[in-house]
Amino acid sequence: MSKLKIWLNAARLRTLPLSISGIIVGTGLANFYGYKDSIIFLLSLFTTVGFQITSNFANDYGDGVKGTDNEERIGPKRVLQSGLLTRNELKKGIYISIFINIVLVLSLVFYAFGVENWHFILLFLFLGGLSIWAAIKYTVGQSAYGYRGLGDIFVFLFFGLLSVLGTLFLYAKFVTLQSVLPAISIGALSTGVLNLNNLRDCISDKKASKNTVVVKLGYQKGKIYHYLLLFIAMLGMSVFAILNYIELWSFLPLIAFLPLAIHFKNVVVAKEPISLDPELKKLALTTFLMAILFYICYNYFL
């Protein structure tokens, strides 16, 4: 395998559609409120992709060093676990990706706010730094929060609230109370993807002392928690559509919840963690579909 393919494998490109879903929804909200800017959209996408790749590198490194990624792991093999990259090579990759993230964050905030809005710049530089920290500390270090059952909270906050509301603010310089609803939906679905991952890996995680929410709750209660996340996501998007009803197009994003009914059934009948592995991709792509439908709905039809 070439070095390029190895690094692409470490970047885990399949995770990127989920990571940019919040940016797409936030942009759809901004367009709905009358604000458009293609440069902000592109820079937001690149910045979020950069954060996700840094997180993937760090996750590979952290779980590899701690021994969580081993022969018992059900999911795809990681590059450190497989010996495709050394610790030093992966660590250098993390440093380079952090540098790229810093450049992207600086470009985004200075373009969006201009030098005169220094208070907004400082706020978003802080949030950008916090995002980089969160991407790394999920699995890296003795105090990695992913090993203490806090990953769900961080995913909900960063993939949901910060991603959607932060993107809206970059365009409009304000957020609305109603805009919190689709942010909650994206956050709940993103947390659902993490929860599925933890349900799948619950046995190996428990052995490695990775105390995720599923490890703490147990497999069956972890599935109930998953159903709750799906319900919260549907409720948030439904209420937003009702509050902003103009015509039937307002409910277009809810079409994405139709395949989730099949996903729900598959999770219910899953008796073994390994059977949940195919559902990860389905839920991530369904979240991305909902974001695309939201953008189309509130950019073109309403």
C-alpha positions in Angstrom: 0.0 0.0 0.0 1.4 3.4 -1.0 2.0 6.1 1.7 -0.8 8.2 0.2 -3.3 5.4 0.6 -2.1 4.8 4.1 -2.7 8.5 5.1 -6.0 8.5 3.3 -6.9 5.4 5.4 -5.8 7.2 8.6 -7.9 10.3 7.6 -11.0 8.0 7.4 -12.7 9.9 4.6 -15.9 8.0 5.2 -16.4 10.1 8.4 -16.3 13.4 6.5 -19.9 13.6 5.3 -21.2 13.4 8.9 -18.7 16.1 10.1 -19.8 18.7 7.5 -23.6 18.1 8.0 -23.7 20.8 10.7 -22.0 23.3 8.3 -24.6 22.5 5.6 -27.5 23.0 8.0 -26.0 26.2 9.4 -25.5 27.5 5.8 -29.1 26.6 5.0 -30.3 28.5 8.0 -28.2 31.6 7.0 -29.7 31.4 3.5 -33.2 31.2 5.0 -32.5 34.4 7.0 -31.2 36.1 3.9 -27.4 35.7 4.2 -25.2 34.1 1.6 -21.4 33.9 1.1 -19.7 31.2 -0.9 -16.3 32.0 0.6 -17.6 31.5 4.2 -19.2 28.3 3.1 -16.0 26.8 1.6 -13.8 28.0 4.4 -16.2 26.5 6.9 -16.2 23.2 5.1 -12.4 23.1 4.8 -12.0 24.0 8.5 -14.4 21.3 9.7 -12.8 18.7 7.5 -9.5 19.7 9.0 -10.8 19.2 12.5 -12.3 15.8 11.6 -9.0 14.6 10.1 -7.1 15.7 13.1 -9.6 13.9 15.3 -9.2 10.7 13.2 -5.4 10.9 13.4 -5.5 11.5 17.1 -8.1 8.7 17.7 -6.0 6.2 15.8 -2.9 7.3 17.8 -4.6 7.4 21.2 -6.5 4.1 20.9 -3.4 2.5 19.4 -1.1 3.6 22.2 -3.6 2.5 24.9 -4.1 -0.9 23.3 -7.8 -0.4 22.7 -7.3 -1.1 19.0 -6.4 -4.8 19.1 -7.3 -8.1 17.4 -10.7 -8.1 19.2 -11.8 -4.8 17.5 -14.7 -5.3 15.2 -14.4 -2.2 13.0 -11.9 -1.3 10.3 -8.2 -1.8 11.2 -6.4 1.3 12.2 -3.0 2.3 10.7 -1.1 2.3 14.0 -2.7 -1.0 15.1 -1.8 -2.5 11.7 1.7 -1.2 11.7 1.2 0.8 8.6 2.4 4.0 10.3 4.7 4.3 13.3 3.9 6.4 16.4 6.3 9.1 15.3 4.8 9.3 11.8 1.3 9.5 13.1 2.3 12.1 15.7 3.9 14.2 12.9 0.7 13.9 10.9 -1.3 15.2 13.9 1.0 18.2 14.2 0.8 19.1 10.5 -3.0 18.8 10.6 -3.1 21.1 13.6 -1.0 23.7 11.8 -3.3 23.5 8.7 -6.4 23.9 11.1 -4.9 27.0 12.6 -4.4 28.6 9.2 -7.9 27.7 8.1 -9.4 29.1 11.4 -7.5 32.4 11.0 -8.6 32.7 7.4 -12.2 32.0 8.2 -12.7 34.4 11.1 -10.8 37.3 9.6 -12.8 36.9 6.3 -16.1 36.6 8.1 -15.7 39.4 10.7 -13.0 41.7 9.4 -10.4 43.2 11.7 -12.9 45.7 13.2 -15.0 42.9 14.9 -12.1 41.9 17.1 -14.4 40.6 19.9 -16.0 38.1 17.5 -12.6 37.1 16.2 -11.3 36.4 19.7 -14.4 34.4 20.5 -14.1 32.2 17.4 -10.4 31.8 17.8 -11.1 30.5 21.3 -13.8 28.1 19.9 -11.4 27.0 17.1 -8.7 26.3 19.7 -11.2 24.4 21.8 -12.2 22.3 18.8 -8.6 21.3 18.1 -8.2 20.4 21.8 -11.4 18.4 21.7 -10.3 16.6 18.6 -7.1 15.5 20.2 -8.1 14.8 23.8 -10.9 12.4 22.9 -8.5 9.5 23.1 -5.0 11.0 23.6 -3.4 11.4 27.1 -4.2 10.1 30.6 -7.2 12.4 30.9 -8.8 11.5 27.5 -12.4 12.3 27.9 -13.6 9.5 25.6 -12.4 7.0 28.2 -14.6 8.6 30.8 -17.9 8.5 29.0 -17.8 12.2 28.0 -17.5 11.7 24.3 -21.2 11.9 23.7 -21.4 15.4 25.3 -18.6 16.7 23.2 -19.9 15.3 20.0 -23.4 16.8 20.7 -21.8 20.2 21.4 -19.2 20.4 18.6 -21.0 18.4 15.8 -24.4 19.9 16.7 -24.7 23.1 18.5 -21.3 24.7 17.7 -21.2 23.5 14.1 -24.8 24.7 13.2 -25.1 27.8 15.3 -21.4 28.8 14.8 -21.8 28.6 11.0 -25.0 30.6 11.1 -23.2 33.3 13.2 -20.4 33.5 10.7 -22.8 34.6 8.1 -25.4 36.6 10.0 -23.7 37.7 13.2 -26.6 36.4 15.2 -28.4 33.2 16.1 -32.1 32.7 16.8 -33.9 30.5 19.4 -35.5 28.5 16.7 -32.1 27.7 15.0 -31.2 25.7 18.1 -33.8 23.0 17.0 -32.0 21.8 13.8 -28.7 22.1 15.7 -30.1 19.7 18.3 -31.2 17.3 15.5 -27.7 17.2 14.0 -26.1 16.9 17.4 -28.4 14.0 18.4 -27.8 12.1 15.2 -24.0 12.6 15.4 -24.1 11.4 19.0 -26.1 8.4 17.7 -23.3 7.5 15.3 -20.8 7.6 18.2 -23.2 5.6 20.3 -23.5 2.9 17.5 -19.7 2.8 17.4 -19.6 2.3 21.2 -22.4 -0.4 21.0 -20.4 -2.3 18.4 -17.2 -2.0 20.4 -18.7 -2.4 23.9 -16.9 -5.7 24.7 -13.4 -4.7 23.6 -13.9 -1.2 25.1 -14.8 -2.7 28.5 -11.7 -4.9 28.5 -9.6 -1.9 27.6 -11.1 0.2 30.4 -12.6 2.6 27.9 -15.7 3.6 29.9 -18.0 4.9 27.2 -21.7 5.6 28.0 -22.5 2.1 26.6 -20.0 0.4 28.8 -21.5 2.3 31.8 -25.1 1.6 30.8 -24.7 -1.9 29.4 -25.6 -3.1 25.9 -29.4 -3.2 26.2 -29.7 0.2 27.9 -27.3 1.6 25.4 -29.8 0.7 22.7 -32.6 2.4 24.6 -30.3 5.5 24.8 -29.9 5.2 21.0 -33.7 5.2 20.4 -33.9 8.4 22.6 -31.3 10.1 20.4 -33.2 9.3 17.2 -36.5 10.6 18.8 -34.9 13.9 19.9 -33.4 14.4 16.4 -36.8 13.8 14.7 -38.6 16.0 17.3 -36.2 18.9 16.8 -36.4 19.0 13.0 -40.2 18.5 13.1 -40.8 21.3 15.5 -38.6 23.6 13.4 -40.5 22.7 10.3 -43.9 23.4 12.0 -42.7 26.7 13.4 -41.5 27.9 10.0 -44.2 26.3 7.9 -44.8 28.0 4.6 -45.8 25.1 2.4 -45.3 21.4 2.3 -41.7 21.9 1.2 -41.0 22.8 4.8 -41.2 19.1 5.7 -38.7 18.0 3.1 -35.8 17.3 5.6 -38.1 14.9 7.4 -37.9 12.5 4.4 -34.5 11.5 5.8 -36.2 9.9 8.8 -37.9 7.3 6.6 -34.7 5.2 6.2 -34.1 5.7 9.9 -37.2 3.6 10.6 -35.4 0.6 9.0 -32.3 1.5 11.0 -34.4 1.6 14.2 -35.7 -1.9 13.5 -32.2 -3.2 12.8 -30.9 -1.9 16.1 -33.9 -3.3 17.9 -33.3 -6.9 16.6 -29.5 -6.7 16.9 -28.5 -9.2 19.6 -24.8 -9.2 18.9 -22.7 -6.0 18.8 -21.0 -7.1 15.5 -24.4 -6.9 13.7 -24.5 -3.1 14.3 -21.4 -2.4 12.2 -23.3 -1.8 8.9 -25.7 0.6 10.7 -22.9 3.1 11.3 -22.5 4.0 7.7 -26.3 4.1 7.2 -26.9 6.5 10.1 -24.0 8.8 9.1 -25.2 9.0 5.5 -28.8 9.5 6.6 -27.7 12.5 8.7 -25.8 13.9 5.7 -29.0 13.4 3.6 -31.0 15.3 6.1 -28.5 18.2 6.0 -28.6 18.3 2.2 -32.4 18.2 2.2 -32.5 21.0 4.8 -30.2 23.1 2.6 -32.2 22.5 -0.5 -35.5 23.2 1.3 -34.5 26.5 2.9 -32.3 27.7 0.1 -34.3 27.0 -3.0 -38.0 26.2 -2.0 -38.8 28.6 0.9 
